[in-house]
Amino acid sequence: MANTASARKRIRQTEKRTIRNRARRSRVRGFLRKVEQAIAGGDQAQARDALQAAQPELHRAATKGVFHPNTVARKLSRLSARIKSLGAAAQA
């Protein structure tokens, strides 16, 4: 257990930050789930809209330190490539 006042304060700060980060991570997962469902449904327009809604949330999570910026970039790149391939599959 923490013995000093500063250590007790750090524990309080960590608890608050953990709660906030958990909410942010959960929110991002919800946005990603909507994109995945749209891709699975095969609707490119809906998937594109869902990705546009998810993008700012992902970047915000990276800014706040919940996700590494490269992780966000990788996720967005892979999702947009999958959405793009939906259009190619529909044309073929």
C-alpha positions as CSV (number, residue, x, y, z in Angstrom):
1,M,0.0,0.0,0.0
2,A,1.1,3.5,-0.7
3,N,2.8,5.3,2.3
4,T,3.3,8.8,1.0
5,A,0.7,11.4,0.0
6,S,2.2,11.6,-3.5
7,A,2.0,7.8,-3.9
8,R,-1.7,7.9,-2.8
9,K,-2.4,10.7,-5.3
10,R,-0.7,8.7,-8.1
11,I,-3.0,5.7,-7.3
12,R,-6.1,8.0,-7.5
13,Q,-4.9,9.5,-10.8
14,T,-4.2,6.0,-12.2
15,E,-7.7,4.8,-11.3
16,K,-9.4,7.8,-13.0
17,R,-7.2,7.4,-16.1
18,T,-7.9,3.7,-16.2
19,I,-11.6,4.3,-16.2
20,R,-11.4,6.9,-18.9
21,N,-9.1,4.8,-21.1
22,R,-11.4,1.8,-20.7
23,A,-14.4,3.9,-21.9
24,R,-12.4,5.2,-24.8
25,R,-11.2,1.8,-25.8
26,S,-14.7,0.4,-25.6
27,R,-16.1,3.3,-27.7
28,V,-13.5,2.7,-30.4
29,R,-14.3,-1.0,-30.4
30,G,-18.0,-0.2,-31.0
31,F,-17.1,2.0,-34.0
32,L,-14.9,-0.8,-35.4
33,R,-17.6,-3.3,-34.9
34,K,-20.0,-1.2,-37.0
35,V,-17.3,-1.1,-39.8
36,E,-16.8,-4.8,-39.6
37,Q,-20.5,-5.5,-39.8
38,A,-20.9,-3.2,-42.8
39,I,-18.0,-5.0,-44.5
40,A,-19.5,-8.4,-43.7
41,G,-22.8,-7.2,-45.1
42,G,-21.0,-6.3,-48.4
43,D,-22.4,-2.8,-48.5
44,Q,-19.5,-0.6,-49.6
45,A,-21.3,2.8,-49.1
46,Q,-22.4,1.9,-45.6
47,A,-18.9,0.5,-44.7
48,R,-17.3,3.8,-46.0
49,D,-19.7,5.9,-43.9
50,A,-18.9,3.7,-40.8
51,L,-15.2,4.1,-41.4
52,Q,-15.5,7.9,-41.7
53,A,-17.3,7.9,-38.4
54,A,-14.7,5.6,-36.8
55,Q,-11.7,7.5,-38.0
56,P,-11.8,10.5,-35.7
57,E,-12.5,8.3,-32.7
58,L,-9.4,6.2,-33.5
59,H,-7.2,9.2,-34.0
60,R,-8.5,10.7,-30.7
61,A,-7.6,7.4,-28.9
62,A,-4.1,7.6,-30.4
63,T,-3.8,11.3,-29.3
64,K,-4.9,10.4,-25.7
65,G,-2.4,7.5,-25.6
66,V,-5.0,4.7,-25.5
67,F,-3.7,3.2,-28.7
68,H,-0.3,3.6,-30.4
69,P,-0.5,5.9,-33.4
70,N,1.0,3.1,-35.7
71,T,-1.7,0.7,-34.5
72,V,-4.4,3.2,-35.5
73,A,-2.8,3.8,-38.9
74,R,-2.5,0.1,-39.5
75,K,-6.2,-0.6,-38.6
76,L,-7.4,2.3,-40.8
77,S,-5.3,1.1,-43.7
78,R,-6.4,-2.5,-43.5
79,L,-10.1,-1.5,-43.1
80,S,-10.0,0.9,-46.0
81,A,-8.3,-1.7,-48.2
82,R,-11.1,-4.2,-47.3
83,I,-13.7,-1.6,-48.1
84,K,-12.0,-0.8,-51.4
85,S,-12.0,-4.5,-52.3
86,L,-15.7,-4.6,-51.8
87,G,-16.1,-2.3,-54.7
88,A,-13.8,-4.3,-56.9
89,A,-15.7,-7.5,-56.0
90,A,-19.0,-5.8,-56.9
91,Q,-17.7,-4.7,-60.3
92,A,-16.2,-8.2,-61.2
